[in-house]
Amino acid sequence: MKRTGALVCSLLLAVSAFSAATAEAKTVKVSFTVAKDSIWDRGAQKFKQLVEERSGGRHNVEIYANGVLVGGN
């Protein structure tokens, strides 16, 4: 339950970045250290779907699982 809350909070922060968006396209990178097909991935996929639908394709969401963007740190 705490993980879901953390995911929701993270996604809400990303959504708030869109609230001040201008007409130019934006790309948001969502990264997490757990495996693809986890609950985190499913949440990120849903977030991607909603953002891209509701923005009319102006905004793009890229999802990186398995700590790809962490770089070993």
N, C-alpha and C positions, 0 to 999 in steps of 0.2 A: 504494500500500500504506500509506503514511503517513497519507493522508486517511482511509482506512478505520479505521485505528487510532485516529485522533483522534475520529472519529465514534463508535466503540465506547466510547471513554473518556468522551465527553460523555454518551452514553446511559446508561452505568453510573452516572455521577454523578446523573443524573435518577432512575434506579431506586433509588439509595440514599436519595433523599428520600422515597420511598414506604415504606421499611422502618420509618420512625418514624411513619408515618401513623396517624391515629386513625380512628374510624368515619365521620368526615365526608368528603364528596367533595372531591377535589383536582383542580385543573386545572394541567397543565404545558404551557408554551408552548415549542415547539422552533422555533428560528429559525436560518436560514443564509442566506448571501449569494449562493449559486449558484442557477441556474435550477431551476424545477420540472421534474420528470422526470429529474433528475440522480441520481447514485448516492446523494447525500446525501438527496434526497427519498425515494428507494426505501427507504433505511434508516430514515428517520423514519416512513414509512408502516408499515413492519413493526413498529417500536417501538410506534406508536399501536395497532396491531392487538393486539399481545401484552399491553400494559398494560390496554387496555379489556376484553379477553377474561378475563384472569386476575384482574382486580379485580371481575369481575361487573358491570361498568358503573359502579362507584363512582368511578372515576377517569377523567378525560377528558384527551386530548392534543390540543392545537391546533398545527398546523404552519403556519409562515410562511416562504415561500421568497422569493428575489429581494431579500433585505435589507429587507423591508417594515418590520420593527421597528427597523432601524438608525437611521432618521431622518436620514440624511445625514452622520452622524458617522463 
